[in-house]
Amino acid sequence: MESVWQQRKEQLAAYLKNNGIDIAFITSPTNVYYFTGFFCNPHERFLALALDARSGEETLYMPLLDLSAAEPFGGNGKLVPISDTQDAYEVLKQHTASGAKVAGIEKEAVSIAKAERIQGALEGARFADLEGFILSLRTKKSEEEISKVQNAVLMVEKVVAHAASHAKIGMTELELTAEIEYQMRKLGADRPAFESIVLTGARSALPHGTPGYDTIKHGDFVLIDIGVQAGGYCSDITRTFVMGEASKEQRAIYDTVLAANMAGIAASRAGVTLASVDKAARDVIEQKGYGPLFTHRLGHGFGMDVHEQPSVSGQNQSVIEPGLLFTIEPGIYDPVIGGVRIEDDVYIQTDGSVRVLTSYPKELILLGN
């Protein structure tokens, strides 16, 4: 049976031929992984998957120090290691058949300096952008990919549970963050999917705030927005707690965000626009008078990267299709009382219905009791 990696390369090869592109150079480490199963961080060194549509030849260029790790992923192509003393673009020129007039690259991933060096190695070929096509492939997730996402979700939910049981009055945001990220590694995560967010008190009203030295106090909101990357795929979850006792105002905000979260999930299905999903959740918040305090889109796609297409916003009129994976994360951010965000990960199944991958409880949990 053909591997998923080979199937993806065949889709890319067909796209190149249908669009008059002679050769592709995939240089984003995430996209190289998507097409080959091989992941490395080359840092300043050169990494690329070259696919020549004229001959069908595949070449994987990687730093010499990653050769042994790359060998199982060579597939039907050749591996070309590049040492630190070699000029990567001279190596590229030596291994690329001449005469390419159009080269496909990911324009979002390639710097101007790198593009100029690639163009020089190809003797002036013009560029075509592959970014949109590759993202269109990555946007629709297979059940195999979703099983990897689900594993990452289960892992991060264990971390959330650990954090909730270990949070204490007097603990700083950074101390709780350190405990969270230690647990991620202990449970087998490759790394945090993004910079972990742990905010308390009024600082929880910062949608993307950075953990600091503020301490958790009685009556504070404690907002935890975390994710892990495991097996090449990410998870992303937010839960908001209260330390001790919640005030009437805190409960009103929390209940509104929870209702908006549930409305957004209920509206998520194939055949409707992403804008309509955002509206379903936003209407709940606006009807309670908190509209100006919900300051961001409802959600975003994710997968191998924690932020991918689609954007779940009021301006996105794209129609939801089976295979989409995205977050539902409404929030209310009061600069005095603090902020609440409740984030779930949802997948649109082949029958068009929504599957919620996250399962950590969403009723208000009071910590320290």
N, C-alpha and C positions, 0 to 999 in steps of 0.2 A: 504494500500500500504506500502511495506517495505521502511523504511527510507534509505537514502543514507549511513548513518553510519552503519546500519546493513548489507547492501550490501557489504560494504568495509570489515567488519569483516568476512563475509562469504568468501570473496576472500582470506583473510589472512588464515582462517581456512583450506581452500582447499589447499593452498600452503604448510601449515605445514604438512598436511596428505600426500601430494604427495612427500614430501622431507624428510620424516622420522623424523620430529621435533615434540617432545612431547608437548612442551609448549612454548609460546612466552611471553616475557616481553617487552612491548613497554614503554620506559621511556622518550623519547624526548617529551617535552610539546607540540610541534607542531604536532608530530605524534599521540599523545594521542588525541588531538583535531580532527585530520583527521579521526580517527576511532570512536570517541564518540560524538563530538560536544562540549565537555567540555574542557575549557582552563583555566589553572592557571599557575602561575609562582611559583614553590615550593621553590625556592631559595635553601637552603641547605637541605631542607626536602625531603622526598621520594614521588615520583609520579610514578605510573606504571599502565598500562592496561595489565592484564594477561589473556591469552587465552589458555586454556588447550585443545589440539587437541584430547586427549584421551576421555574426557567426554563431551567436548563442553562447559564447564563452563567458564564464563567470570567474572573477578574480577577487579574492579577499586580501586586501592589504592591511597589515597590522604591524605594530611595533614588534621587533624581534623578541623582546622579553615576554610577549604574550603568545608566541608561536605554539608552545605546547598546549596552552589552554584553547587555542583556536583549532587545533588539528581535528578534533571530533566533529567540527562543524563545517569542514571543507566541502562536503557534499560532492557534486559533480565538477566542481571548479578547482582552480589551483590557488594555493596559498603563497603569498609573497611577503615574507617578513622584511622589515626595514630597520636596519641598525641605526644607532645614534650618530654614526659617522657618515651615513649616506644622505644624499639629497633626495627626499621623498619624491619630489616632482620629476627628477631625472629617472628614478626607478619607475615611476608611473609612465613616463614617455617610452621607456624601453619595453614595457610590457603591454602597451596599447597599440593595436593595429592603426596604421596611419589612415588618413582620409576621412575621419569623422567630421561632418559638417555641423551637426547639432548634438550637443551634450546636455543631458538632463541632470539637474542638481536640485537640492532642496534650498531654495533661496533664503528661507528663514534661518537655516542652520549654517550657511556658508558665509564667512566674512568676505569682504571685498578683496582683502589680501590673498586669501586662499583661492577665491574665484579667479583672480588674475594669474596665480601660479598654475592652476589647472588648465586655464585657457592657453597659457604658454606651452604647457606640455602637449596640448592637442593642436598646436600650430594654428590657433585662432578660431577654433570652432565657436559658434554662437551658443548661448545657453537657452534652454527651455526649463520652466519651473515644474518640478515633480511634487512639490509640497502638497498641493490640493488633492492630487490623485492618491498619494500615500495616506493622507489624513482621511480620505473617504474610505479607504480600506480599513484603517484602524478604528474608525468611528463605530462600525458595526462589529460587535463582539460575538464570537462563537460560544457555544456551551462550554467548550474546553477552556476558553479564556475566562468565562464567568466562574468556572470551578476554581481557578487560580485566584480570582478576585474574592470569591467567597472564603477561601482559606485565609486571605489577608484580612478580611472583615472579622472572621472568628478570632483571629489573633489579636487584633486591635481592641475588640470588645473585652477580651480578658484583661487587657491593659487598663481600659477604662474602669472595669470593676475593681482592679487592684488600686488604682488611683483614688477611687471613691472611698475605699476602706482605709486608706493610709493618710488621706488629707486631714490635717489637724489645725486647730487655731494656733497661730504663731508661726506656722510654716510659710516660707516665702514661695512665691510663684516659681522661682528658679529651682528651689529644693524639690518641689513636686514635679517639675519638668524633668529633673535629673532622675528621679525615681521612675517616672514614666518611661524614659528612654532606656534605662537599664532593663526594665521589664521587657521592652520590645526585643532587645538583643537576647535576653534570657529565653524568651519564647521562640526564638529562631528567625526573627525578622532580619532581612539583609541590612535595612537601614530605616530611619523614619522617612515617610513619603514626602515630608516637607518639614519646615521648621515648626516644631510643636508649639501650640498656643495654649498657655495656661494663664488666665487672668482672673483677678478677684476684685470685689468691691466695685467702685465706680469705673475702674480700668476695664472691667468686662464689657463696657460699652464701646471699646475700641475693636472694630470688627476683625482687624488683622494686627492686633497689638503684639508686642514682644514681651515675654516673661521677664520680670525684674525682681527687685528686692522687696516689693510690697508684701506684707504678711496677710494671711487669711484671718479675718476677724469674725466674731459672732454676727450673724445676720447678713453676711456677704453673699452675693452671687459668686459662684466659682465656675467659670466657663472653661471647658476642656475641649479643644479642637485638635485632633491628632489623626495620624494615619501611619501605616507601615507599608513598606515595599517588601514583598516576599515572592520568590519564584518569578520575578520580573513584572509583577502587577501590584497595584496600589489599592489601599482602602482609605476612606476618609469619613470620619464621624465627628459630630459635635454633640455633647451633652452639657447641660447647665444644671448646677446644683445650688442649694443654699446651705451654708454652714449654720447649724443650729435651728433657729426658727425663722420662718418667712413672714414678711409683713403682708398686709392686704394688697398693697400696691405691687409687690413682687409677684404674688400669686396671680393677680389680674394680668400682668405682663406675660407671665409664664403660660397661663391658660390660653391666652390669645395666640402666642407663637405656636403652641402645640396644636391648636385648632387649624392654624394656617398650614402647618406641616401636614396634617392629615388631609386637608383640602387639596393641597398640591399633589399628594400621592394619589388621592382618589381621581384626580383629573388626568393622571398620566396614563396614556394608552395610545396605541397606534391609531393614526387617522386624524388626530387633532394637532393643532399647532403648539409649538413650544411656548409661544406667547400666551396661549390660553391657559397653560399650566401655571405660568407666573401669575397671571391675573387671578386665577382661582385662589391662590394663597394670599396674594396682595390684597384682594378684596376683603378678606377676613380681618386683616390688620387695619385697613383703612376704615372699615365699618365700626371698629372699636376706638377710632380716633388716634391711632398710633402711626398713621401713614407716613408722616415726615421722618419717623424714627426707623423706618425700614429702608436702608440706604444703598442696597446692592441688589443685583439680580437674584433670582430664586436658586439657581444652581448652575452646575457646569458638568461637562463630561469628564471622564477620567478612564484610566486603564493602565498602560505602561507608564505614562506620566500622570501626575495628579491633576493636572489641568489639560483637558483635551476638548475637542468638539463633542457635543454641541453646547452652545451657550443657552441656558434656560432663562431667557430675558423677555421682557415685554415687547421688545422690538424684533424678536426672531420669529418670523412667520413660516419657518420651515416646518414641514409636517413630520410628526413622529413616526418612525418606522420600526419594525422588529429589529432587535439587535442593538438598540441604543442603550447606553449605560450612563447614568448621570445622577447628580445629587439633588436632593430637595432640602434646602437649608434656609428657611425664613428666619428673620431676626428682628428684634426690637432693641434699640440702643439708647437708653436714657442716660444722659451724661451725669446725672446726680444719683439715681437709683442703681444704675448699672445695666448690663445687657444680657439678653437671653438669645441663644441660637440653638436650634434643634435640627440636626442634619442626619439624613438617612441616604443610603445608596440604593438606587432602584434600577431595574433592568426590564426592558420591554421584550417579552417573550415572543416566540414564533407565532402564537395565536393572537398577538396584539395586546395581551393583558400585561399588567405590571407585576413584577416580583420584587418584593422588598428584601434586600440582602442583609440589612442590619436588623438586629433584634434586641439590642440592649434596651431595657425599660425606658419609657418616655414620660411616665408620670413624675411629678416633682419629687425628687429624693432629697431628704434633709440629712446632711452629713453630721457625723459626730454624735448621733443618737443611738 
